[in-house]
């Protein structure tokens, strides 16, 4: 008999801290029968992920405020408030926050990918951006991040 490890499931309305960002789940995967999820991130430079590929999900960024430099495949886009950028599955992508802060809505389809962020985040004590992480991620935390990335079909390139 095997014991299945239960992973956290994102709840609509949840406010969390994720890697120096403030995250709010607007629409959970559960609400859409897995079709999509919608998450808002308040970000600042310095906590962006390296170039990576999603094996199973498409992402779409809508920039509410601030400026992002987004690389999708061979194309680099400077996205400002009011612009949308599509990040298809199987295509390498990365982004950099160019402005002092940025606020984006991230549409994820299928929606289960929201649980990656939820699993690696912690409940926010208040709806303000957390302090910027200092120094590199500790080895134990990095291993948790890499294990979750593998489970959710993320490859770093």
LINJO-V283090 format. One record per run of one state. SS is the DSSP state (a for helix, b for strand, c for the rest). FROM is the first residue (numbers start at 1). TO is the last residue. If there is no record, write none. Layout:
[[SS:FROM:TO] [SS:FROM:TO]]
This chain:
[[c:1:14] [b:15:18] [c:19:20] [b:21:27] [c:28:28] [a:29:32] [c:33:36] [b:37:43] [c:44:51] [b:52:54] [c:55:57] [b:58:65] [c:66:66] [b:67:72] [c:73:74] [b:75:80] [c:81:83] [b:84:87] [c:88:92] [b:93:97] [c:98:101] [b:102:109] [c:110:110] [a:111:119] [c:120:121] [b:122:123] [c:124:138] [a:139:151] [c:152:153] [b:154:156] [c:157:157]]
